[in-house]
């Protein structure tokens, strides 16, 4: 029965790809769905894309290992999602429609590349953006493929490498064929699985613990640090920086390309107004459900004095497979396997389309000036999608060999942090500050690219302060550096490359 559920899920994805392919006739259809998404599709697609395997396996694992402090991730994501939908989506949609932009680099060129040196700045902007996109997206996709292998291994006891290849083959099939429409439609299907699964799981865990009174009794013997939002030891500098690292994950929803391309693809700004509450409620339900499922799963499966590592694995990543198999019959377990793969594949497919569009549209078509037919460009895009996927697959294999103790949570967050630090400060400033110029935009992106490996690998080695600062991880400080560099460089070069942002209505005002 477990495999029956999976067969229906995979069959549905392939069918969506075939149907979507029949509705694709132009490059705009392939990259942004012809800019005709409804608010339901846009909201579910943006949220399913923003989440990934780290939600089902990584965030549940965090909830299992640290307890309630993991709720700071929920707080950060709620603020990030609300900020993106309420304050940034409308001006971004209006601007990209006026520019007839198909990609994020298109938006950057239209926003900043003006004046006598417009062509030169256009090349620089596209070049920096494409390098960052392709680089961090490939890392991000490799992390998702790694999670796919772990999901197959945890639920079905398959060989890890067989699981990676199977997941890779399925997502490449429907993404390369159906393009953005297949991705968006599949995200709705996958998003529904994610919501239902993550709401039902903690409720089922409470029932298994004996209801509210039984759960209270079980919590009485839990490590006290798991029951306070500050963690073991209470309010300390180390815990404060850890909390910052959790909450900072939400910053990625303020400009990450794979999320903002959904705003570009939505039918009109009215759909944004209707979709923003769908996105916020989706975030609240799924993220809170993931944390509580992991936390309660740890209480139920490990109990008082149990060996957490033996039961839940490194980083608590086995809590979801173990919990579902202890609570549900095989058919329902199969649905949860499908939901985990949904969370993973909804991110892989979106990332591959974003990276493929950057290579095809921004490098091959714009920078190299290749005037090809829509059919030829779509064929080229499909090949680029497959090649990028293969590269990500090779990286995932390599990481699995050199870092066997890696956790899904932080592997995924590294790629997410790279996209966030490179693009989000620049997107915020470009929409909120009319004087922000091309020099500041390039400074923001380059400083974001450089800061991620610096804070991830160099700062922890610093004497005295390194051991403390490493608790903040790389996302928050890299984001701050990118933001400050953009502001400072713009102020120092404000006479050149300045271009006011022209949209109807105040920038940043909720539509």
C-alpha positions in Angstrom: 0.0 0.0 0.0 2.9 2.3 0.7 4.1 2.0 -2.9 0.6 2.5 -4.2 0.5 5.9 -2.7 3.9 6.8 -4.1 2.9 5.5 -7.6 -0.2 7.8 -7.6 2.0 10.7 -6.5 4.7 10.3 -9.1 2.2 9.6 -11.8 0.4 12.8 -10.9 3.6 14.8 -11.3 4.4 13.4 -14.7 0.9 14.0 -15.8 1.1 17.6 -14.7 4.3 18.0 -16.8 2.6 16.6 -19.9 -0.4 18.8 -19.5 1.6 21.9 -18.8 3.8 21.2 -21.9 0.7 21.5 -24.1 0.1 25.0 -22.9 3.7 26.3 -23.5 4.2 28.1 -26.8 6.6 31.0 -25.9 9.6 31.5 -23.7 7.4 33.6 -21.4 5.2 30.6 -20.9 8.2 28.4 -20.0 9.9 30.9 -17.6 6.9 32.7 -15.9 3.8 30.8 -17.0 2.8 33.6 -19.3 2.3 35.9 -16.3 -1.2 34.5 -15.7 -1.1 32.7 -12.3 -4.0 33.0 -9.9 -3.4 34.0 -6.3 -4.0 30.4 -5.0 -1.4 29.0 -7.4 1.0 31.8 -6.8 0.7 31.7 -3.0 1.0 27.9 -2.8 3.8 27.9 -5.3 5.8 30.6 -3.5 5.4 28.9 -0.2 6.1 25.4 -1.4 9.2 26.7 -3.2 10.4 28.7 -0.1 10.1 25.5 2.0 11.9 22.3 1.1 13.1 19.1 2.6 14.5 21.1 5.5 10.9 21.7 6.6 9.9 18.0 6.9 13.3 16.5 7.8 15.5 19.5 8.9 13.0 21.6 10.9 11.3 18.6 12.5 14.8 17.4 13.4 15.6 20.8 14.9 12.4 20.6 16.9 13.3 17.1 18.1 16.8 18.1 19.2 16.4 21.6 20.7 12.6 21.8 21.4 10.7 25.1 21.6 13.6 27.3 20.7 13.0 26.1 17.1 9.9 28.2 17.1 12.1 31.2 16.4 12.3 29.8 12.9 8.5 30.2 12.7 8.7 33.7 13.9 11.4 34.7 11.4 9.6 33.1 8.5 6.2 34.7 9.4 7.8 38.2 9.4 9.7 37.4 6.2 6.8 36.0 4.3 4.5 38.9 5.4 7.1 41.5 4.5 7.6 40.0 1.1 3.8 39.7 0.2 2.5 42.9 2.0 5.3 45.4 1.2 7.5 44.2 -1.7 5.3 42.1 -4.0 3.2 44.9 -5.4 5.9 47.4 -6.4 8.0 44.5 -7.8 5.1 43.2 -9.8 4.3 46.7 -11.2 7.9 47.4 -12.1 8.6 44.1 -13.8 5.3 44.3 -15.8 6.4 47.8 -17.0 9.8 46.4 -17.9 8.3 43.3 -19.5 11.0 41.4 -17.4 11.1 37.6 -17.5 14.0 37.1 -15.0 15.5 38.7 -11.9 18.5 39.9 -14.0 16.0 41.5 -16.4 14.6 43.5 -13.5 18.1 44.6 -12.4 19.0 45.8 -15.8 15.7 47.7 -16.2 16.1 49.2 -12.7 19.8 50.2 -12.8 21.4 50.1 -16.3 20.7 53.6 -17.5 22.8 56.5 -18.9 25.7 56.5 -21.3 27.2 53.4 -19.8 24.0 51.4 -19.8 25.2 48.6 -22.0 28.3 48.0 -19.9 26.4 48.1 -16.6 23.8 45.7 -18.1 26.5 43.1 -18.8 28.0 43.5 -15.3 24.6 43.3 -13.6 23.6 40.2 -15.6 27.0 38.6 -15.1 27.1 39.0 -11.3 23.5 37.9 -10.9 23.8 34.9 -13.1 27.0 33.7 -11.4 25.4 34.0 -8.0 22.2 32.4 -9.1 23.7 29.4 -10.8 26.3 28.9 -8.1 24.1 29.0 -5.0 21.1 27.4 -6.8 23.2 24.4 -7.8 24.4 24.0 -4.1 20.8 24.4 -2.9 19.5 21.8 -5.4 22.3 19.4 -4.3 21.1 19.8 -0.7 17.6 18.9 -1.8 18.8 15.9 -3.7 20.7 14.8 -0.6 17.5 15.1 1.4 15.7 13.0 -1.2 18.2 10.2 -0.8 17.8 10.5 3.0 14.0 10.4 2.7 14.0 7.2 0.7 16.5 5.7 3.0 14.6 6.7 6.2 11.1 5.7 5.0 11.6 2.9 2.6 15.1 1.7 3.7 16.4 2.1 0.1 20.0 2.7 -0.7 20.7 6.4 -0.3 22.2 6.7 -3.7 19.4 4.9 -5.4 16.9 7.3 -3.7 18.8 10.3 -5.0 18.8 9.0 -8.6 15.1 8.2 -8.5 14.1 11.6 -7.1 16.4 13.3 -9.6 14.9 11.5 -12.6 11.3 12.3 -11.7 11.8 16.0 -11.0 14.0 16.4 -14.1 11.3 14.7 -16.2 8.4 17.0 -15.4 10.4 20.2 -14.9 12.4 20.1 -18.2 9.2 19.2 -20.1 6.6 21.4 -18.5 8.6 24.4 -17.4 7.2 27.0 -15.0 3.6 25.9 -15.4 4.4 22.3 -14.4 6.3 23.7 -11.5 3.6 26.0 -10.3 0.8 23.4 -10.7 2.7 20.7 -9.0 3.5 23.2 -6.1 -0.2 23.5 -5.4 -0.6 19.7 -5.2 2.6 19.4 -3.2 1.7 22.3 -0.9 -1.6 20.8 0.0 0.2 17.6 1.0 2.6 19.6 3.1 -0.2 21.5 5.0 -2.3 18.4 5.7 0.6 16.3 6.7 2.2 18.8 9.1 -1.0 19.8 10.8 -2.1 16.2 11.3 1.2 14.9 12.7 1.5 16.8 16.0 -2.2 16.2 16.7 -1.7 12.5 16.2 1.4 12.6 18.5 -0.7 14.2 21.3 -3.3 11.5 20.9 -0.6 8.8 21.1 0.8 10.4 24.3 -2.6 10.1 25.9 -4.3 13.4 25.1 -3.6 16.7 26.7 -3.1 15.3 30.2 -0.8 12.5 29.0 1.3 15.0 27.0 1.6 17.2 30.1 2.8 14.2 32.1 5.4 13.3 29.4 6.7 16.9 29.2 7.3 16.9 32.9 10.4 14.8 32.5 11.7 16.6 29.3 15.0 18.4 29.5 14.1 21.9 30.8 16.1 23.7 28.1 13.7 22.2 25.5 10.7 23.9 27.2 12.0 27.5 27.1 12.3 29.6 24.0 15.9 30.6 25.0 17.2 27.0 25.3 19.4 25.4 27.9 21.0 28.0 30.2 18.3 30.6 29.5 19.3 34.0 28.1 23.0 34.0 27.3 25.0 35.6 24.4 25.4 32.2 22.8 21.7 31.5 23.0 20.9 35.0 21.7 23.1 34.5 18.6 21.5 31.1 18.1 18.1 32.6 18.2 19.2 35.3 15.7 20.4 32.5 13.3 17.0 30.8 13.6 14.9 33.9 13.0 17.2 35.1 10.2 16.1 32.3 8.0 13.0 34.3 7.2 15.1 37.0 5.6 15.2 34.9 2.5 11.6 35.6 1.7 12.4 39.3 1.2 13.9 38.9 -2.3 15.1 35.3 -3.1 14.8 34.9 -6.9 12.9 31.6 -6.8 10.3 33.2 -4.5 10.0 36.6 -6.3 9.6 35.1 -9.7 6.1 34.0 -8.5 5.2 37.7 -8.0 6.4 38.3 -11.5 4.3 35.5 -12.8 1.0 36.4 -11.0 -1.9 37.7 -13.2 -2.2 41.2 -11.6 -1.7 43.0 -8.3 -5.2 42.1 -7.2 -4.1 38.5 -7.0 -1.3 39.6 -4.8 -3.7 41.2 -2.3 -5.8 38.0 -2.2 -2.8 35.7 -2.1 -0.9 37.2 0.8 -3.1 35.8 3.6 -3.0 32.4 2.0 0.8 32.6 2.1 0.9 33.7 5.8 -1.5 31.1 7.0 0.4 28.4 5.0 3.6 29.4 6.8 2.0 29.5 10.2 0.5 26.0 9.9 3.4 24.2 8.2 6.3 25.6 10.2 4.6 25.4 13.6 3.4 21.9 12.7 7.0 20.8 11.7 8.5 22.1 15.0 5.8 20.6 17.2 5.9 17.3 15.3 9.6 17.0 15.8 9.4 18.0 19.5 6.5 15.8 20.4 7.9 13.0 18.3 11.1 13.1 20.3 9.1 13.0 23.5 7.0 10.0 22.3 9.8 8.0 20.7 12.7 8.6 23.0 11.0 9.1 26.3 12.8 9.6 29.6 16.5 8.7 29.4 16.4 7.2 25.9 19.2 7.4 23.4 18.1 10.2 21.1 20.9 9.7 18.6 20.1 6.0 18.2 16.4 6.6 17.7 16.3 9.9 15.8 19.6 9.9 14.0 22.0 12.8 13.4 20.2 16.2 13.9 17.0 14.4 14.7 16.4 13.8 10.9 14.8 10.4 11.4 12.1 11.7 13.7 9.5 12.1 11.0 10.0 8.6 9.4 10.1 7.0 12.9 7.0 8.9 14.1 4.9 8.2 11.0 5.8 4.5 11.0 4.9 4.2 14.7 1.5 6.0 14.3 0.1 5.1 10.9 -0.6 2.2 8.6 1.5 1.7 5.4 -0.9 3.6 3.1 -0.7 6.8 5.3 3.1 6.4 5.7 3.2 6.3 1.9 1.3 9.6 1.8 3.9 11.1 4.2 6.7 9.9 2.0 5.0 11.6 -0.9 4.7 14.8 1.2 8.4 14.8 2.1 9.3 14.3 -1.6 6.7 17.1 -2.4 8.5 19.5 -0.1 11.8 18.6 -1.7 10.8 18.5 -5.4 8.7 21.7 -5.2 12.0 23.5 -4.4 14.2 21.6 -6.8 12.0 22.2 -9.8 11.6 25.9 -9.0 15.3 26.4 -8.5 16.2 24.6 -11.8 13.8 26.8 -13.8 15.2 30.0 -12.2 18.8 28.9 -13.0 17.9 27.7 -16.4 16.2 30.9 -17.3 19.3 32.9 -16.1 21.6 30.9 -18.3 19.3 30.8 -21.4 17.7 34.2 -21.3 20.3 36.3 -19.6 23.5 34.8 -20.9 22.7 33.0 -24.2 19.9 35.3 -25.4 20.7 38.7 -23.9 24.5 38.9 -23.3 25.5 36.9 -26.4 22.7 38.4 -28.5 21.5 35.1 -29.9 18.1 35.6 -31.7 16.6 32.2 -31.7 13.0 31.0 -32.2 10.9 30.2 -29.1 11.1 26.5 -30.0 14.9 26.6 -30.1 15.2 28.6 -26.9 12.9 26.2 -25.0 14.8 23.2 -26.3 18.1 24.9 -25.1 16.4 25.6 -21.7 15.5 22.0 -21.3 19.1 20.9 -21.9 20.4 23.5 -19.5 17.9 22.3 -16.8 19.1 18.7 -17.2 22.8 19.7 -17.1 22.4 21.9 -14.0 20.5 19.0 -12.4 23.3 16.6 -13.2 25.9 18.9 -11.7 23.9 19.3 -8.5 23.6 15.5 -8.4 27.3 15.1 -8.6 27.8 17.7 -5.8 25.3 15.9 -3.6 27.2 12.6 -4.1 30.5 14.3 -3.3 29.2 16.0 -0.1 27.8 12.7 1.1 31.2 11.1 0.9 33.3 13.9 2.4 30.8 14.9 5.1 28.9 11.8 6.3 27.7 13.6 9.5 26.1 16.5 7.7 22.5 17.5 8.6 19.9 18.4 6.1 19.0 21.6 8.0 22.3 23.3 7.7 23.3 21.9 4.3 20.1 23.4 2.9 20.5 26.7 4.9 24.0 27.3 3.3 22.5 27.5 -0.2 19.5 29.5 1.1 21.9 31.9 2.9 23.9 32.5 -0.3 20.8 33.4 -2.3 19.5 35.5 0.6 22.7 37.5 1.2 23.3 38.1 -2.5 19.8 39.2 -3.6 17.6 40.1 -0.7 19.3 43.3 0.6 19.6 44.5 -3.0 15.9 43.8 -3.7 14.8 45.6 -0.5 16.9 48.7 -1.3 15.9 48.7 -5.0 12.2 48.8 -4.1 12.4 51.1 -1.0 15.1 53.6 -1.9 14.8 55.5 -5.2 18.4 56.8 -4.9 19.9 53.3 -4.7 22.2 53.0 -7.8 24.0 50.5 -9.9 27.2 50.8 -7.9 25.4 50.0 -4.7 23.5 47.1 -6.3 26.7 45.5 -7.5 28.4 46.1 -4.1 25.5 44.4 -2.3 25.6 41.3 -4.5 29.3 40.9 -4.5 29.6 41.5 -0.7 26.8 39.0 -0.1 28.6 36.3 -2.3 31.9 36.8 -0.4 30.4 37.1 3.1 28.8 33.7 3.1 32.0 31.5 2.9 33.8 34.1 5.1 31.3 33.8 8.0 30.7 30.1 7.5 34.3 29.0 7.4 36.7 31.8 8.5 34.9 33.5 11.4 34.6 30.3 13.5 38.4 30.1 13.4 39.0 33.5 14.9 40.5 33.6 18.4 38.3 34.7 21.3 35.3 35.9 19.4 35.0 33.1 16.8 33.4 30.5 19.1 30.8 33.1 20.1 30.0 34.5 16.6 29.7 31.1 15.1 26.4 30.7 16.9 24.9 33.4 14.6 25.8 31.2 11.6 26.4 32.9 8.2 23.0 34.2 7.1 22.3 37.2 9.4 25.8 38.8 9.4 26.2 38.3 5.6 22.8 39.9 5.1 23.8 42.9 7.2 27.2 43.3 5.4 25.4 43.2 2.0 22.9 45.8 3.1 25.5 48.1 4.6 27.8 47.8 1.5 24.9 48.7 -0.8 24.0 51.8 1.3 27.5 53.0 1.8 28.6 52.6 -1.9 25.4 54.3 -3.1 26.1 57.3 -0.8 29.7 57.5 -2.0 28.6 57.4 -5.7 25.2 59.0 -5.6 26.0 61.3 -8.6 26.3 58.4 -11.0 23.9 55.7 -12.0 21.0 57.1 -10.0 17.5 56.3 -11.2 14.3 57.0 -9.3 11.9 54.1 -9.2 8.7 54.9 -11.0 5.6 53.0 -10.0 2.1 54.0 -9.2 1.7 54.5 -5.5 4.2 54.8 -2.7 7.0 52.3 -2.8 6.7 49.7 -0.1 3.0 50.5 0.7 0.8 47.5 1.0 -1.4 47.2 -2.1 
